[in-house]
Amino acid sequence: MSTSGDKKNFFEIFSNAATKFTGSSTAFIIALLTVIIWGVTGPVFKYSETWQLVINTGTTIITFLMVFLIQKSQNKDGKAIQLKLNELIAAHERASNRMVDIEDLTEKELDQLHKFYVTLSALSKQETDIHCSHSIDAAEEANQLKARHTYRPKPLK
């Protein structure tokens, strides 16, 4: 958590400001006007290779830099969302704490969890009680209960 005594580094401050600006209407209007001005100046520069090179180079540089800025912003947003979800899981007494930090699982493990939740979804559609809750832990407990109390027929005499 950030306190008033914490100092953000220059890149953090810059990336936050740049992200806010580049996502604004003002930035879009500036970009649009730049393209319009470039297009209008075409006849003046006789649509030369240099005239074309100006817009190509400019947009390539901006795109290259924006990739890193967008990735930093997405990483930060993703981490914040994961922390918020982890807090919700930890705060809810019936939620499975196994879900905390599942973003570190392999793709195969995530696919396995996905299949489990597809099954839970199908089960929940069959429930008559809308307040009925299912979780991985509840399913495991039910499975263990079933294993302990399985029907075993008596041997024939």
SULNORCOR-V472000 format. One record per pair of residues at least 24 apart in sequence whose C-alpha atoms are under 6 Angstrom apart, sorted by the first residue. I is the first residue (numbers start at 1). GAP is how many residues later the second one is. If there is no record, write none. Layout:
# SULNORCOR-V472000
i-><I/I>
gap-><GAP/GAP>
This chain:
# SULNORCOR-V472000
i-><96>
gap-><41>
